[in-house]
Amino acid sequence: MYVLRDRYADTFLAIQQDMGPPEKMEGPVLDLIQKDLEAIAGPLADIDKRRQWRNRRLAALAKLKKDLNDTE
């Protein structure tokens, strides 16, 4: 989330301003969001392992679909 804040903070703020008084994503608010995201998706340090797992699963799915189409 810290990376997203660095990239898109101005955009987030502009969207929030359209919906009422905005809250800046910093300090305790940002820490809470980061903690919740890591609880769901795992720590950012493990992102390469998760990407590799995803890529292997997608490759296996593509192979399975190809094999099923070849047998028809």
PDB file of N, CA, C and O in Angstrom:
ATOM      1  N   MET A   1       0.819  -1.188   0.000  1.00  0.00           N
ATOM      2  CA  MET A   1       0.000   0.000   0.000  1.00  0.00           C
ATOM      3  C   MET A   1       0.864   1.254   0.000  1.00  0.00           C
ATOM      4  O   MET A   1       0.475   2.285  -0.548  1.00  0.00           O
ATOM      5  N   TYR A   2       2.026   1.160   0.612  1.00  0.00           N
ATOM      6  CA  TYR A   2       2.908   2.330   0.634  1.00  0.00           C
ATOM      7  C   TYR A   2       3.314   2.716  -0.790  1.00  0.00           C
ATOM      8  O   TYR A   2       3.416   3.899  -1.114  1.00  0.00           O
ATOM      9  N   VAL A   3       3.542   1.719  -1.628  1.00  0.00           N
ATOM     10  CA  VAL A   3       3.917   1.990  -3.016  1.00  0.00           C
ATOM     11  C   VAL A   3       2.760   2.666  -3.743  1.00  0.00           C
ATOM     12  O   VAL A   3       2.963   3.618  -4.496  1.00  0.00           O
ATOM     13  N   LEU A   4       1.543   2.167  -3.512  1.00  0.00           N
ATOM     14  CA  LEU A   4       0.374   2.778  -4.145  1.00  0.00           C
ATOM     15  C   LEU A   4       0.192   4.222  -3.685  1.00  0.00           C
ATOM     16  O   LEU A   4      -0.153   5.095  -4.481  1.00  0.00           O
ATOM     17  N   ARG A   5       0.423   4.466  -2.405  1.00  0.00           N
ATOM     18  CA  ARG A   5       0.306   5.829  -1.890  1.00  0.00           C
ATOM     19  C   ARG A   5       1.286   6.745  -2.606  1.00  0.00           C
ATOM     20  O   ARG A   5       0.942   7.863  -2.990  1.00  0.00           O
ATOM     21  N   ASP A   6       2.518   6.256  -2.780  1.00  0.00           N
ATOM     22  CA  ASP A   6       3.529   7.080  -3.440  1.00  0.00           C
ATOM     23  C   ASP A   6       3.130   7.394  -4.878  1.00  0.00           C
ATOM     24  O   ASP A   6       3.361   8.503  -5.359  1.00  0.00           O
ATOM     25  N   ARG A   7       2.535   6.424  -5.562  1.00  0.00           N
ATOM     26  CA  ARG A   7       2.176   6.614  -6.970  1.00  0.00           C
ATOM     27  C   ARG A   7       0.875   7.392  -7.156  1.00  0.00           C
ATOM     28  O   ARG A   7       0.785   8.262  -8.023  1.00  0.00           O
ATOM     29  N   TYR A   8      -0.127   7.079  -6.342  1.00  0.00           N
ATOM     30  CA  TYR A   8      -1.477   7.545  -6.632  1.00  0.00           C
ATOM     31  C   TYR A   8      -2.108   8.412  -5.547  1.00  0.00           C
ATOM     32  O   TYR A   8      -3.325   8.600  -5.551  1.00  0.00           O
ATOM     33  N   ALA A   9      -1.324   8.941  -4.630  1.00  0.00           N
ATOM     34  CA  ALA A   9      -1.881   9.719  -3.516  1.00  0.00           C
ATOM     35  C   ALA A   9      -2.750  10.874  -4.004  1.00  0.00           C
ATOM     36  O   ALA A   9      -3.826  11.107  -3.455  1.00  0.00           O
ATOM     37  N   ASP A  10      -2.305  11.589  -5.014  1.00  0.00           N
ATOM     38  CA  ASP A  10      -3.086  12.728  -5.512  1.00  0.00           C
ATOM     39  C   ASP A  10      -4.406  12.274  -6.123  1.00  0.00           C
ATOM     40  O   ASP A  10      -5.434  12.927  -5.943  1.00  0.00           O
ATOM     41  N   THR A  11      -4.379  11.159  -6.844  1.00  0.00           N
ATOM     42  CA  THR A  11      -5.603  10.622  -7.442  1.00  0.00           C
ATOM     43  C   THR A  11      -6.575  10.170  -6.368  1.00  0.00           C
ATOM     44  O   THR A  11      -7.766  10.474  -6.436  1.00  0.00           O
ATOM     45  N   PHE A  12      -6.070   9.439  -5.370  1.00  0.00           N
ATOM     46  CA  PHE A  12      -6.922   8.999  -4.267  1.00  0.00           C
ATOM     47  C   PHE A  12      -7.574  10.197  -3.586  1.00  0.00           C
ATOM     48  O   PHE A  12      -8.768  10.180  -3.286  1.00  0.00           O
ATOM     49  N   LEU A  13      -6.788  11.220  -3.350  1.00  0.00           N
ATOM     50  CA  LEU A  13      -7.292  12.410  -2.668  1.00  0.00           C
ATOM     51  C   LEU A  13      -8.369  13.098  -3.507  1.00  0.00           C
ATOM     52  O   LEU A  13      -9.386  13.531  -2.965  1.00  0.00           O
ATOM     53  N   ALA A  14      -8.161  13.202  -4.807  1.00  0.00           N
ATOM     54  CA  ALA A  14      -9.145  13.842  -5.687  1.00  0.00           C
ATOM     55  C   ALA A  14     -10.463  13.067  -5.696  1.00  0.00           C
ATOM     56  O   ALA A  14     -11.537  13.669  -5.674  1.00  0.00           O
ATOM     57  N   ILE A  15     -10.387  11.748  -5.729  1.00  0.00           N
ATOM     58  CA  ILE A  15     -11.597  10.920  -5.700  1.00  0.00           C
ATOM     59  C   ILE A  15     -12.325  11.101  -4.380  1.00  0.00           C
ATOM     60  O   ILE A  15     -13.547  11.243  -4.352  1.00  0.00           O
ATOM     61  N   GLN A  16     -11.575  11.095  -3.288  1.00  0.00           N
ATOM     62  CA  GLN A  16     -12.199  11.278  -1.980  1.00  0.00           C
ATOM     63  C   GLN A  16     -12.859  12.646  -1.863  1.00  0.00           C
ATOM     64  O   GLN A  16     -13.907  12.764  -1.229  1.00  0.00           O
ATOM     65  N   GLN A  17     -12.285  13.663  -2.445  1.00  0.00           N
ATOM     66  CA  GLN A  17     -12.860  15.005  -2.362  1.00  0.00           C
ATOM     67  C   GLN A  17     -14.223  15.055  -3.038  1.00  0.00           C
ATOM     68  O   GLN A  17     -15.088  15.831  -2.629  1.00  0.00           O
ATOM     69  N   ASP A  18     -14.425  14.241  -4.066  1.00  0.00           N
ATOM     70  CA  ASP A  18     -15.725  14.171  -4.725  1.00  0.00           C
ATOM     71  C   ASP A  18     -16.787  13.563  -3.816  1.00  0.00           C
ATOM     72  O   ASP A  18     -17.978  13.804  -4.018  1.00  0.00           O
ATOM     73  N   MET A  19     -16.383  12.786  -2.830  1.00  0.00           N
ATOM     74  CA  MET A  19     -17.319  12.047  -1.983  1.00  0.00           C
ATOM     75  C   MET A  19     -17.435  12.627  -0.579  1.00  0.00           C
ATOM     76  O   MET A  19     -18.053  12.008   0.288  1.00  0.00           O
ATOM     77  N   GLY A  20     -16.875  13.762  -0.342  1.00  0.00           N
ATOM     78  CA  GLY A  20     -16.935  14.355   0.991  1.00  0.00           C
ATOM     79  C   GLY A  20     -15.549  14.731   1.458  1.00  0.00           C
ATOM     80  O   GLY A  20     -14.596  14.690   0.680  1.00  0.00           O
ATOM     81  N   PRO A  21     -15.426  15.100   2.728  1.00  0.00           N
ATOM     82  CA  PRO A  21     -14.110  15.490   3.232  1.00  0.00           C
ATOM     83  C   PRO A  21     -13.114  14.330   3.149  1.00  0.00           C
ATOM     84  O   PRO A  21     -13.383  13.243   3.661  1.00  0.00           O
ATOM     85  N   PRO A  22     -11.980  14.555   2.514  1.00  0.00           N
ATOM     86  CA  PRO A  22     -11.021  13.462   2.322  1.00  0.00           C
ATOM     87  C   PRO A  22     -10.179  13.193   3.564  1.00  0.00           C
ATOM     88  O   PRO A  22      -9.975  14.057   4.416  1.00  0.00           O
ATOM     89  N   GLU A  23      -9.706  11.959   3.624  1.00  0.00           N
ATOM     90  CA  GLU A  23      -8.734  11.578   4.645  1.00  0.00           C
ATOM     91  C   GLU A  23      -7.429  11.261   3.933  1.00  0.00           C
ATOM     92  O   GLU A  23      -7.405  10.456   3.001  1.00  0.00           O
ATOM     93  N   LYS A  24      -6.364  11.879   4.361  1.00  0.00           N
ATOM     94  CA  LYS A  24      -5.063  11.568   3.763  1.00  0.00           C
ATOM     95  C   LYS A  24      -4.638  10.171   4.179  1.00  0.00           C
ATOM     96  O   LYS A  24      -4.829   9.764   5.325  1.00  0.00           O
ATOM     97  N   MET A  25      -4.064   9.451   3.243  1.00  0.00           N
ATOM     98  CA  MET A  25      -3.575   8.106   3.528  1.00  0.00           C
ATOM     99  C   MET A  25      -2.151   8.208   4.032  1.00  0.00           C
ATOM    100  O   MET A  25      -1.188   8.092   3.274  1.00  0.00           O
ATOM    101  N   GLU A  26      -2.046   8.424   5.314  1.00  0.00           N
ATOM    102  CA  GLU A  26      -0.736   8.510   5.940  1.00  0.00           C
ATOM    103  C   GLU A  26      -0.887   8.204   7.418  1.00  0.00           C
ATOM    104  O   GLU A  26      -1.999   8.139   7.942  1.00  0.00           O
ATOM    105  N   GLY A  27       0.214   8.021   8.066  1.00  0.00           N
ATOM    106  CA  GLY A  27       0.194   7.768   9.503  1.00  0.00           C
ATOM    107  C   GLY A  27      -0.564   6.505   9.869  1.00  0.00           C
ATOM    108  O   GLY A  27      -0.410   5.481   9.203  1.00  0.00           O
ATOM    109  N   PRO A  28      -1.382   6.556  10.916  1.00  0.00           N
ATOM    110  CA  PRO A  28      -2.064   5.361  11.410  1.00  0.00           C
ATOM    111  C   PRO A  28      -3.056   4.772  10.407  1.00  0.00           C
ATOM    112  O   PRO A  28      -3.247   3.556  10.370  1.00  0.00           O
ATOM    113  N   VAL A  29      -3.696   5.630   9.585  1.00  0.00           N
ATOM    114  CA  VAL A  29      -4.640   5.128   8.584  1.00  0.00           C
ATOM    115  C   VAL A  29      -3.906   4.252   7.574  1.00  0.00           C
ATOM    116  O   VAL A  29      -4.353   3.147   7.267  1.00  0.00           O
ATOM    117  N   LEU A  30      -2.796   4.736   7.064  1.00  0.00           N
ATOM    118  CA  LEU A  30      -2.019   3.973   6.091  1.00  0.00           C
ATOM    119  C   LEU A  30      -1.447   2.706   6.713  1.00  0.00           C
ATOM    120  O   LEU A  30      -1.429   1.657   6.070  1.00  0.00           O
ATOM    121  N   ASP A  31      -0.986   2.789   7.943  1.00  0.00           N
ATOM    122  CA  ASP A  31      -0.454   1.603   8.622  1.00  0.00           C
ATOM    123  C   ASP A  31      -1.528   0.531   8.772  1.00  0.00           C
ATOM    124  O   ASP A  31      -1.246  -0.655   8.598  1.00  0.00           O
ATOM    125  N   LEU A  32      -2.757   0.937   9.093  1.00  0.00           N
ATOM    126  CA  LEU A  32      -3.857  -0.017   9.238  1.00  0.00           C
ATOM    127  C   LEU A  32      -4.200  -0.665   7.901  1.00  0.00           C
ATOM    128  O   LEU A  32      -4.420  -1.874   7.836  1.00  0.00           O
ATOM    129  N   ILE A  33      -4.246   0.129   6.837  1.00  0.00           N
ATOM    130  CA  ILE A  33      -4.518  -0.412   5.503  1.00  0.00           C
ATOM    131  C   ILE A  33      -3.424  -1.395   5.099  1.00  0.00           C
ATOM    132  O   ILE A  33      -3.720  -2.477   4.592  1.00  0.00           O
ATOM    133  N   GLN A  34      -2.168  -1.027   5.319  1.00  0.00           N
ATOM    134  CA  GLN A  34      -1.042  -1.905   4.979  1.00  0.00           C
ATOM    135  C   GLN A  34      -1.136  -3.216   5.746  1.00  0.00           C
ATOM    136  O   GLN A  34      -0.931  -4.285   5.171  1.00  0.00           O
ATOM    137  N   LYS A  35      -1.444  -3.146   7.036  1.00  0.00           N
ATOM    138  CA  LYS A  35      -1.552  -4.344   7.871  1.00  0.00           C
ATOM    139  C   LYS A  35      -2.675  -5.250   7.369  1.00  0.00           C
ATOM    140  O   LYS A  35      -2.499  -6.466   7.287  1.00  0.00           O
ATOM    141  N   ASP A  36      -3.829  -4.667   7.032  1.00  0.00           N
ATOM    142  CA  ASP A  36      -4.953  -5.454   6.534  1.00  0.00           C
ATOM    143  C   ASP A  36      -4.637  -6.092   5.181  1.00  0.00           C
ATOM    144  O   ASP A  36      -4.991  -7.247   4.945  1.00  0.00           O
ATOM    145  N   LEU A  37      -3.977  -5.352   4.298  1.00  0.00           N
ATOM    146  CA  LEU A  37      -3.598  -5.913   2.997  1.00  0.00           C
ATOM    147  C   LEU A  37      -2.616  -7.069   3.150  1.00  0.00           C
ATOM    148  O   LEU A  37      -2.736  -8.081   2.459  1.00  0.00           O
ATOM    149  N   GLU A  38      -1.652  -6.926   4.046  1.00  0.00           N
ATOM    150  CA  GLU A  38      -0.689  -8.004   4.266  1.00  0.00           C
ATOM    151  C   GLU A  38      -1.364  -9.225   4.876  1.00  0.00           C
ATOM    152  O   GLU A  38      -0.946 -10.353   4.616  1.00  0.00           O
ATOM    153  N   ALA A  39      -2.406  -9.016   5.687  1.00  0.00           N
ATOM    154  CA  ALA A  39      -3.141 -10.147   6.259  1.00  0.00           C
ATOM    155  C   ALA A  39      -3.866 -10.923   5.166  1.00  0.00           C
ATOM    156  O   ALA A  39      -4.004 -12.143   5.255  1.00  0.00           O
ATOM    157  N   ILE A  40      -4.327 -10.224   4.140  1.00  0.00           N
ATOM    158  CA  ILE A  40      -5.051 -10.870   3.044  1.00  0.00           C
ATOM    159  C   ILE A  40      -4.087 -11.454   2.011  1.00  0.00           C
ATOM    160  O   ILE A  40      -4.215 -12.618   1.633  1.00  0.00           O
ATOM    161  N   ALA A  41      -3.135 -10.661   1.560  1.00  0.00           N
ATOM    162  CA  ALA A  41      -2.291 -11.034   0.424  1.00  0.00           C
ATOM    163  C   ALA A  41      -0.897 -11.493   0.806  1.00  0.00           C
ATOM    164  O   ALA A  41      -0.159 -11.971  -0.056  1.00  0.00           O
ATOM    165  N   GLY A  42      -0.514 -11.368   2.053  1.00  0.00           N
ATOM    166  CA  GLY A  42       0.832 -11.729   2.469  1.00  0.00           C
ATOM    167  C   GLY A  42       1.761 -10.541   2.363  1.00  0.00           C
ATOM    168  O   GLY A  42       1.416  -9.523   1.763  1.00  0.00           O
ATOM    169  N   PRO A  43       2.936 -10.669   2.945  1.00  0.00           N
ATOM    170  CA  PRO A  43       3.874  -9.542   2.941  1.00  0.00           C
ATOM    171  C   PRO A  43       4.412  -9.238   1.542  1.00  0.00           C
ATOM    172  O   PRO A  43       4.546 -10.126   0.699  1.00  0.00           O
ATOM    173  N   LEU A  44       4.707  -7.989   1.328  1.00  0.00           N
ATOM    174  CA  LEU A  44       5.230  -7.543   0.036  1.00  0.00           C
ATOM    175  C   LEU A  44       6.538  -8.246  -0.307  1.00  0.00           C
ATOM    176  O   LEU A  44       6.839  -8.451  -1.483  1.00  0.00           O
ATOM    177  N   ALA A  45       7.307  -8.613   0.694  1.00  0.00           N
ATOM    178  CA  ALA A  45       8.584  -9.290   0.458  1.00  0.00           C
ATOM    179  C   ALA A  45       8.392 -10.636  -0.237  1.00  0.00           C
ATOM    180  O   ALA A  45       9.314 -11.126  -0.890  1.00  0.00           O
ATOM    181  N   ASP A  46       7.202 -11.244  -0.108  1.00  0.00           N
ATOM    182  CA  ASP A  46       6.933 -12.552  -0.713  1.00  0.00           C
ATOM    183  C   ASP A  46       6.258 -12.457  -2.075  1.00  0.00           C
ATOM    184  O   ASP A  46       5.820 -13.472  -2.616  1.00  0.00           O
ATOM    185  N   ILE A  47       6.167 -11.267  -2.630  1.00  0.00           N
ATOM    186  CA  ILE A  47       5.418 -11.095  -3.868  1.00  0.00           C
ATOM    187  C   ILE A  47       6.015 -11.899  -5.027  1.00  0.00           C
ATOM    188  O   ILE A  47       5.269 -12.418  -5.858  1.00  0.00           O
ATOM    189  N   ASP A  48       7.334 -12.008  -5.097  1.00  0.00           N
ATOM    190  CA  ASP A  48       7.944 -12.783  -6.185  1.00  0.00           C
ATOM    191  C   ASP A  48       7.561 -14.256  -6.093  1.00  0.00           C
ATOM    192  O   ASP A  48       7.297 -14.890  -7.114  1.00  0.00           O
ATOM    193  N   LYS A  49       7.527 -14.806  -4.878  1.00  0.00           N
ATOM    194  CA  LYS A  49       7.115 -16.204  -4.712  1.00  0.00           C
ATOM    195  C   LYS A  49       5.663 -16.392  -5.128  1.00  0.00           C
ATOM    196  O   LYS A  49       5.327 -17.391  -5.764  1.00  0.00           O
ATOM    197  N   ARG A  50       4.805 -15.448  -4.781  1.00  0.00           N
ATOM    198  CA  ARG A  50       3.391 -15.553  -5.152  1.00  0.00           C
ATOM    199  C   ARG A  50       3.220 -15.418  -6.663  1.00  0.00           C
ATOM    200  O   ARG A  50       2.386 -16.106  -7.253  1.00  0.00           O
ATOM    201  N   ARG A  51       3.990 -14.551  -7.287  1.00  0.00           N
ATOM    202  CA  ARG A  51       3.916 -14.397  -8.746  1.00  0.00           C
ATOM    203  C   ARG A  51       4.373 -15.670  -9.448  1.00  0.00           C
ATOM    204  O   ARG A  51       3.761 -16.100 -10.425  1.00  0.00           O
ATOM    205  N   GLN A  52       5.449 -16.269  -8.948  1.00  0.00           N
ATOM    206  CA  GLN A  52       5.933 -17.514  -9.545  1.00  0.00           C
ATOM    207  C   GLN A  52       4.892 -18.615  -9.408  1.00  0.00           C
ATOM    208  O   GLN A  52       4.663 -19.371 -10.352  1.00  0.00           O
ATOM    209  N   TRP A  53       4.254 -18.716  -8.230  1.00  0.00           N
ATOM    210  CA  TRP A  53       3.206 -19.714  -8.016  1.00  0.00           C
ATOM    211  C   TRP A  53       2.052 -19.472  -8.994  1.00  0.00           C
ATOM    212  O   TRP A  53       1.561 -20.405  -9.630  1.00  0.00           O
ATOM    213  N   ARG A  54       1.621 -18.201  -9.106  1.00  0.00           N
ATOM    214  CA  ARG A  54       0.535 -17.852 -10.025  1.00  0.00           C
ATOM    215  C   ARG A  54       0.898 -18.219 -11.462  1.00  0.00           C
ATOM    216  O   ARG A  54       0.073 -18.781 -12.184  1.00  0.00           O
ATOM    217  N   ASN A  55       2.115 -17.908 -11.879  1.00  0.00           N
ATOM    218  CA  ASN A  55       2.537 -18.198 -13.249  1.00  0.00           C
ATOM    219  C   ASN A  55       2.570 -19.694 -13.521  1.00  0.00           C
ATOM    220  O   ASN A  55       2.182 -20.133 -14.603  1.00  0.00           O
ATOM    221  N   ARG A  56       3.032 -20.492 -12.543  1.00  0.00           N
ATOM    222  CA  ARG A  56       3.027 -21.950 -12.706  1.00  0.00           C
ATOM    223  C   ARG A  56       1.602 -22.475 -12.826  1.00  0.00           C
ATOM    224  O   ARG A  56       1.328 -23.340 -13.658  1.00  0.00           O
ATOM    225  N   ARG A  57       0.701 -21.964 -12.008  1.00  0.00           N
ATOM    226  CA  ARG A  57      -0.697 -22.410 -12.042  1.00  0.00           C
ATOM    227  C   ARG A  57      -1.354 -22.023 -13.359  1.00  0.00           C
ATOM    228  O   ARG A  57      -2.096 -22.820 -13.932  1.00  0.00           O
ATOM    229  N   LEU A  58      -1.093 -20.809 -13.853  1.00  0.00           N
ATOM    230  CA  LEU A  58      -1.663 -20.390 -15.129  1.00  0.00           C
ATOM    231  C   LEU A  58      -1.117 -21.225 -16.280  1.00  0.00           C
ATOM    232  O   LEU A  58      -1.855 -21.568 -17.204  1.00  0.00           O
ATOM    233  N   ALA A  59       0.165 -21.552 -16.232  1.00  0.00           N
ATOM    234  CA  ALA A  59       0.758 -22.399 -17.270  1.00  0.00           C
ATOM    235  C   ALA A  59       0.144 -23.792 -17.225  1.00  0.00           C
ATOM    236  O   ALA A  59      -0.135 -24.376 -18.273  1.00  0.00           O
ATOM    237  N   ALA A  60      -0.071 -24.331 -16.031  1.00  0.00           N
ATOM    238  CA  ALA A  60      -0.686 -25.653 -15.897  1.00  0.00           C
ATOM    239  C   ALA A  60      -2.119 -25.630 -16.412  1.00  0.00           C
ATOM    240  O   ALA A  60      -2.556 -26.582 -17.059  1.00  0.00           O
ATOM    241  N   LEU A  61      -2.851 -24.568 -16.140  1.00  0.00           N
ATOM    242  CA  LEU A  61      -4.221 -24.449 -16.631  1.00  0.00           C
ATOM    243  C   LEU A  61      -4.250 -24.356 -18.153  1.00  0.00           C
ATOM    244  O   LEU A  61      -5.091 -24.985 -18.795  1.00  0.00           O
ATOM    245  N   ALA A  62      -3.350 -23.585 -18.729  1.00  0.00           N
ATOM    246  CA  ALA A  62      -3.279 -23.465 -20.186  1.00  0.00           C
ATOM    247  C   ALA A  62      -2.949 -24.809 -20.821  1.00  0.00           C
ATOM    248  O   ALA A  62      -3.518 -25.162 -21.854  1.00  0.00           O
ATOM    249  N   LYS A  63      -2.035 -25.563 -20.212  1.00  0.00           N
ATOM    250  CA  LYS A  63      -1.681 -26.888 -20.730  1.00  0.00           C
ATOM    251  C   LYS A  63      -2.870 -27.832 -20.640  1.00  0.00           C
ATOM    252  O   LYS A  63      -3.138 -28.581 -21.580  1.00  0.00           O
ATOM    253  N   LEU A  64      -3.581 -27.803 -19.525  1.00  0.00           N
ATOM    254  CA  LEU A  64      -4.752 -28.656 -19.364  1.00  0.00           C
ATOM    255  C   LEU A  64      -5.806 -28.339 -20.416  1.00  0.00           C
ATOM    256  O   LEU A  64      -6.372 -29.250 -21.019  1.00  0.00           O
ATOM    257  N   LYS A  65      -6.072 -27.064 -20.640  1.00  0.00           N
ATOM    258  CA  LYS A  65      -7.055 -26.678 -21.651  1.00  0.00           C
ATOM    259  C   LYS A  65      -6.620 -27.120 -23.042  1.00  0.00           C
ATOM    260  O   LYS A  65      -7.441 -27.587 -23.832  1.00  0.00           O
ATOM    261  N   LYS A  66      -5.331 -26.973 -23.343  1.00  0.00           N
ATOM    262  CA  LYS A  66      -4.824 -27.397 -24.649  1.00  0.00           C
ATOM    263  C   LYS A  66      -4.961 -28.901 -24.803  1.00  0.00           C
ATOM    264  O   LYS A  66      -5.401 -29.382 -25.847  1.00  0.00           O
ATOM    265  N   ASP A  67      -4.585 -29.652 -23.764  1.00  0.00           N
ATOM    266  CA  ASP A  67      -4.685 -31.110 -23.814  1.00  0.00           C
ATOM    267  C   ASP A  67      -6.132 -31.558 -23.994  1.00  0.00           C
ATOM    268  O   ASP A  67      -6.400 -32.502 -24.737  1.00  0.00           O
ATOM    269  N   LEU A  68      -7.057 -30.895 -23.326  1.00  0.00           N
ATOM    270  CA  LEU A  68      -8.470 -31.248 -23.468  1.00  0.00           C
ATOM    271  C   LEU A  68      -8.971 -30.949 -24.870  1.00  0.00           C
ATOM    272  O   LEU A  68      -9.749 -31.723 -25.428  1.00  0.00           O
ATOM    273  N   ASN A  69      -8.537 -29.839 -25.444  1.00  0.00           N
ATOM    274  CA  ASN A  69      -8.942 -29.496 -26.808  1.00  0.00           C
ATOM    275  C   ASN A  69      -8.324 -30.444 -27.828  1.00  0.00           C
ATOM    276  O   ASN A  69      -8.942 -30.731 -28.853  1.00  0.00           O
ATOM    277  N   ASP A  70      -7.115 -30.936 -27.566  1.00  0.00           N
ATOM    278  CA  ASP A  70      -6.443 -31.846 -28.487  1.00  0.00           C
ATOM    279  C   ASP A  70      -7.098 -33.222 -28.508  1.00  0.00           C
ATOM    280  O   ASP A  70      -7.013 -33.927 -29.514  1.00  0.00           O
ATOM    281  N   THR A  71      -7.746 -33.615 -27.421  1.00  0.00           N
ATOM    282  CA  THR A  71      -8.363 -34.941 -27.369  1.00  0.00           C
ATOM    283  C   THR A  71      -9.743 -34.956 -28.013  1.00  0.00           C
ATOM    284  O   THR A  71     -10.307 -36.031 -28.215  1.00  0.00           O
ATOM    285  N   GLU A  72     -10.297 -33.804 -28.339  1.00  0.00           N
ATOM    286  CA  GLU A  72     -11.631 -33.755 -28.961  1.00  0.00           C
ATOM    287  C   GLU A  72     -11.574 -33.971 -30.436  1.00  0.00           C
ATOM    288  O   GLU A  72     -12.609 -33.959 -31.103  1.00  0.00           O
TER     289      GLU A  72
END
